Structures are given as structure tokens and as C-alpha cells.
């Protein structure tokens, strides 16, 4: 039985408000064990559930997970079909538990390309948990940041052409309001597992000032200690947001 307490060497006052994760390595994890790739995805889903619980226990308000990208459609049909069915099965199984835990779940991405049954489940889950006051859990499904930004700019352009807004008044908040993540704080920390060191078209706007943490741990093995290690690295960094640290300014 794991402890729900924050590790004593972590400062509770300097935890990220929002963690974004790229869950990489499910297939390699399965291959190393002589299992089909879908076994890795199944185990990866269990890891995500455990991470969500850990973030709740440790007081991290927002978790965003890259579950399925716009590029993932290029994978073998059998694997894509399994992933979509896994989403449906997990929603059926986990919605009540998320409700009881106070989780607010939201699905971000172009959901219109998904099976109608899955779209319905996602809409129902988001509506059922919308008033919960616990952790915010964003699941990126059929998500691509370039698509997100293109849609945002298209909406702004349409408003300009219709005279609803003026070009000289253009500001960043117009873009942010049209992103799939509108209403959520930008991530403070991005974690990518399995040794890859790319953003892979994920939250390109939102990650502008995030700390990036890459680990060789494969996603299905990413446990509480692995998260604690990521948070130690985060707390060891100096987040200046383009400025200078106070000690330098007063020297």
C-alpha cells in the first residue's frame, strides 16, 4: 500500500499547478516482455489512472495527458481500433470513480473524427463531472497543436472579416480563448517518458514557459517515485520567465 503523502523532500509550496504528460513507451514495454503492443496500452492506462490519483493526493490541480494524436491514425488499424475501444471501456468503468473523487474530466482535440458512441460517452462524462471541485483532468484525443492553432486563427480571421473585432486590438488572449485548453492554466511542467525528447505537436502554445523533463522510464513503469523525481528536477530549476533572479538584480 503506497503512502498518499507528498515525499518530505518536496516543497508543497512550489509544486506545478499543471502537469502535462506525453505517455511514450507502451509498445516498447510490451515488446520487451514478449507481449503484443496492445498489452502495453492496457498497462499504460492503469499507469495514467495511478498518476491521476497521485496528483490528487499531492495537491497538483491540473493534469493533461496526450492520449491520441492526430498523427496516431497512421498506426496499424488493429492498434487504432483497440485504443478507441479502450477509451470507451475506461469511460464506462471509471466514470463513477472519477465522480466520487471529484475529478473534472475534459476531452480536448478534434473529437468530431471519433466514433459517435465515443463522442457521446466523452460528452456525457464531461457534463457529469463539470461541477466537481477536485483535480482537472484533460485528456487530449485526436489532438494536434498545429490543428488547434489553425482553428483558433481561422476563428479570429472570421471575426475580423465580419467586423466583430479590429486588427489593431489583436492580443494574445484572443488566441488563448479559442484553444481547446481555454480556461486551464498553462502547464508548468511537461513530462515525456521513454527517452524521446520531442514535443510531437503537443501544446505548442501552452508550453511556452513550461519546464521540460525527459526520462528514460517507459510509461507503464512511471510510478509515484518517477513522478517525485520529475518534481525534484522541477523544484531545482530557476523559473525566471525571461527575467533575472532577485539575487542577481540585487547584487
C-alpha positions in Angstrom: 0.0 0.0 0.0 1.6 3.3 -1.1 1.6 6.4 1.0 -0.6 9.3 -0.2 1.7 11.9 1.5 4.0 14.1 -0.5 7.6 13.0 -0.2 9.2 15.0 2.6 12.0 16.4 0.4 9.5 18.1 -1.9 8.3 21.7 -1.1 4.5 21.7 -1.2 4.6 25.5 -1.9 6.5 25.0 -5.2 4.6 22.3 -6.9 3.5 22.8 -10.5 -0.2 23.9 -10.9 -0.4 22.0 -14.1 1.5 18.9 -15.3 1.3 17.8 -19.0 2.4 14.3 -19.9 3.4 12.6 -23.2 2.9 8.9 -22.4 5.6 7.3 -24.5 6.9 3.7 -24.5 3.8 1.5 -24.2 4.8 -0.5 -27.2 8.4 -1.0 -26.2 7.3 -2.0 -22.7 5.2 -4.8 -24.2 7.8 -5.9 -26.8 10.4 -6.2 -24.0 8.1 -8.7 -22.3 7.2 -10.6 -25.5 3.6 -9.2 -25.4 1.5 -7.6 -28.1 1.6 -3.8 -28.2 -2.0 -3.6 -27.0 -0.9 -5.1 -23.7 1.4 -2.1 -23.3 -1.5 0.3 -23.9 -3.6 -1.5 -21.4 -0.9 -1.3 -18.7 -0.3 2.4 -19.7 -4.0 3.2 -19.0 -3.5 1.8 -15.5 -0.4 4.0 -15.0 -2.4 7.1 -16.1 -5.1 6.2 -13.5 -2.5 5.9 -10.8 -0.8 9.2 -11.8 -4.1 11.0 -11.7 -4.7 9.7 -8.1 -1.1 10.7 -7.2 -1.6 14.2 -8.5 -4.8 14.4 -6.4 -3.0 13.1 -3.3 -0.2 15.6 -3.7 -2.2 18.7 -4.4 -1.5 19.2 -8.1 -4.6 20.9 -9.6 -4.4 20.1 -13.3 -3.2 17.0 -15.3 -3.3 16.9 -19.1 -2.5 13.6 -20.9 -1.7 13.1 -24.6 -3.8 10.0 -25.2 -4.1 10.0 -29.0 -2.6 12.4 -31.5 -3.8 13.5 -35.0 -0.9 11.5 -36.3 -1.8 8.3 -34.4 -4.3 7.4 -37.2 -1.2 6.3 -39.2 -0.7 3.3 -36.8 -1.9 -0.2 -37.7 -5.7 -0.4 -37.9 -5.8 -3.1 -35.2 -3.9 -0.9 -32.8 -6.1 2.2 -33.5 -9.2 0.2 -33.1 -8.0 -1.2 -29.8 -7.2 2.3 -28.5 -10.6 3.7 -29.3 -12.3 0.8 -27.7 -10.1 1.1 -24.7 -11.2 4.7 -24.3 -14.8 3.6 -24.4 -14.3 0.8 -21.9 -12.4 3.0 -19.5 -15.1 5.7 -19.6 -17.7 3.1 -18.7 -15.5 1.6 -15.9 -14.0 4.8 -14.4 -16.7 7.5 -14.6 -18.3 6.6 -11.3 -15.0 6.5 -9.6 -14.0 9.9 -11.0 -17.3 11.4 -10.0 -16.8 10.1 -6.4 -13.3 11.5 -6.3 -14.4 14.9 -7.5 -12.4 14.8 -10.8 -13.4 17.2 -13.6 -12.7 15.4 -16.9 -12.4 17.3 -20.2 -11.5 16.0 -23.6 -9.5 18.2 -25.9 -8.9 17.8 -29.6 -11.0 17.4 -32.8 -13.5 15.0 -31.3 -15.6 15.0 -34.5 -13.4 12.4 -36.1 -14.1 9.9 -33.4 -16.8 7.2 -33.4 -20.2 8.7 -32.4 -20.5 6.3 -29.5 -17.2 7.5 -28.1 -18.1 11.1 -28.7 -21.3 10.6 -26.7 -19.5 9.0 -23.8 -17.0 11.8 -23.7 -19.7 14.5 -23.8 -21.6 12.7 -21.0 -18.5 12.3 -18.8 -17.5 16.0 -19.2 -21.1 17.1 -18.4 -21.4 14.8 -15.4 -18.2 16.0 -13.8 -18.3 19.7 -14.9 -19.3 20.9 -11.4 -16.7 18.8 -9.5 -14.2 20.7 -7.5 -11.3 18.3 -7.5 -8.4 17.8 -9.9 -9.0 18.9 -13.5 -8.1 16.0 -15.9 -7.7 17.0 -19.5 -7.4 14.1 -22.0 -6.1 15.0 -25.4 -7.7 12.8 -28.0 -7.3 13.3 -31.8 -5.3 16.3 -30.7 -2.7 18.2 -32.7 -1.4 21.6 -31.6 -1.0 22.9 -35.2 -4.6 22.0 -35.9 -5.6 23.7 -32.7 -3.8 26.9 -33.6 -5.1 26.8 -37.2 -8.6 26.6 -35.9 -8.0 29.4 -33.4 -6.6 31.7 -36.1 -9.4 30.8 -38.5 -11.9 31.9 -35.9 -10.1 35.2 -35.3 -9.9 35.8 -39.1 -13.7 35.2 -39.4 -14.4 37.7 -36.6 -12.2 40.2 -38.3 -13.9 39.8 -41.7 -17.3 40.2 -40.0 -16.2 43.4 -38.2 -16.6 41.9 -34.8 -13.1 42.8 -33.8 -10.4 45.2 -35.0 -6.9 44.1 -36.2 -5.3 46.9 -34.2 -6.8 45.5 -31.0 -5.3 42.0 -31.6 -4.0 40.4 -28.4 -2.8 37.0 -27.1 -5.9 36.5 -25.1 -7.9 36.1 -28.4 -5.9 33.1 -29.3 -6.0 31.6 -25.8 -9.8 31.9 -25.6 -10.0 29.8 -28.8 -7.7 27.0 -27.8 -9.0 23.6 -26.7 -7.5 24.2 -23.3 -9.3 27.6 -22.8 -9.9 28.1 -19.1 -7.0 26.0 -17.9 -3.7 27.5 -16.7 -0.7 26.8 -18.9 1.4 23.7 -17.9 4.3 24.4 -15.6 5.9 21.0 -16.2 5.9 18.7 -19.2 7.0 15.1 -18.6 7.8 12.8 -21.5 8.8 9.2 -20.9 10.8 6.6 -22.8 13.8 8.8 -23.6 12.3 10.7 -26.5 13.0 14.4 -26.4 10.4 16.0 -28.7 7.1 17.9 -28.2 5.4 15.9 -31.0 2.9 18.6 -31.9 1.6 18.8 -28.3 0.5 22.1 -26.6 2.9 24.2 -28.6 1.4 27.5 -27.5 0.7 26.4 -23.9 4.2 25.1 -23.2 5.9 28.4 -24.0 7.3 28.7 -20.4 7.0 25.1 -19.2 9.9 23.2 -17.7 10.6 20.2 -19.9 11.5 16.9 -18.2 12.6 13.8 -20.2 13.1 10.4 -18.6 14.1 7.0 -19.9 11.4 5.3 -17.9 8.8 3.7 -20.1 5.3 4.9 -19.5 3.9 1.7 -18.0 6.7 1.9 -15.4 6.1 5.5 -14.5 5.1 5.3 -10.8 5.0 7.7 -7.8 8.7 7.6 -7.3 9.3 8.5 -11.0 6.9 11.4 -10.6 8.6 12.5 -7.4 11.9 12.5 -9.3 10.4 14.7 -12.0 9.2 17.1 -9.3 12.6 17.2 -7.7 14.1 18.2 -11.0 11.3 20.9 -11.4 11.9 22.3 -8.0 15.6 22.5 -8.7 15.2 24.8 -11.6 15.1 28.6 -11.6 11.9 29.8 -13.3 12.6 33.4 -14.4 10.1 33.7 -17.3 12.6 35.8 -19.3 13.7 38.0 -16.4 16.5 37.8 -13.9 16.5 36.1 -10.5 16.2 38.5 -7.5 19.7 37.7 -6.2 21.2 38.8 -9.5 19.2 42.0 -9.6 20.3 43.0 -6.0 23.9 42.0 -6.4 
